[in-house]
Amino acid sequence: MASTIATATIPFSFLKIQCLSQPQLFTRIPVASSSSVALTWSCDSKRVHANAVSTEREGSQNAVSDKELVEIRSSESKENRQSTPASSKLVLVVGGSGGVGQLVVASLLQRNVKSRLILRDPEKATALFGKQDGDKLQVVKGDTRKQEDLDPSMFEGVTHVICCTGTTAFPSRRWDDDNTPERVDWVGVKNLVSALPSSVKRVVLVSSIGVTKSNELPWSIMNLFGVLKYKKMGEDFLRSSGIPFTIIRPGRLTDGPYTSYDLNTLLKATAGERRAVLIGQGDKLVGEASRIIVAEACIQALDLEVTKNQVYEVNSVEGEGPGTDAQKWQELFEGAHSQ
């Protein structure tokens, strides 16, 4: 979306700003008579309308009339576009077409953080995230289950990694083509970690609550086909690799997956009323976790020193949450250490 600024002197009571592509979207800005007004508006359209509207004759047929029309064209030049400064990070996202992964990628794009995806089917990236500038989103074909697929060139320049691969705990169609917990959560994670250069600053791995209790009810039921066992094996391999890590163990995932939505829809996804976040350690939490919250936790953990070489369980509950506030997330992670 482009953002534009224009200044106009308009002797009317307020301005009506309307998006041409979505006429139902408009806002009113009160202005003083003959004042100079700076307008800022973001819209999917390349043009917006700013209408100066008079309310001097309220009650008459012409009470709201367009006295002056100001057409603002959004600038396509980088020099005039107001955007978030580009980050120096290059984040490798593995599992970027999955429920959590999509939200991670969408959020990184919104933050103007350069990302690289390893996908078995690179065309999925276009379907999910649209056509993106190669400087912002790079897509390479690869399969972490196959060691020979992980060419060293895939990892050139990578500073951080978020791995959110996964499959179902019980046999399903998603197990087709050898997509079992053993191959995804153990072999895939082992292959990925083994291929990473030592220069990587942080690997964030999405695992699951209950991995240390796979022989206890109710976790033993979930682990009937080994999903918790293999996730724990993946965790242990990362922890012993010497690469700085953060492991996120979410509760039962809710919200999504958004596998049939485009980027704009992903950016609008919300956790509903379950925006508050609970973070613990020691595999003690039991509950649910919004995929939106889990994706944000992964991104926040990338740079926080407090999360280095730590394992956290994450749940989401009703209430106001930290959103994208880095300070609030740091306090949540720090709070888990004192429990």
Disulfide bonds with the S-S distance in Angstrom:
Cys19-Cys43 2.06
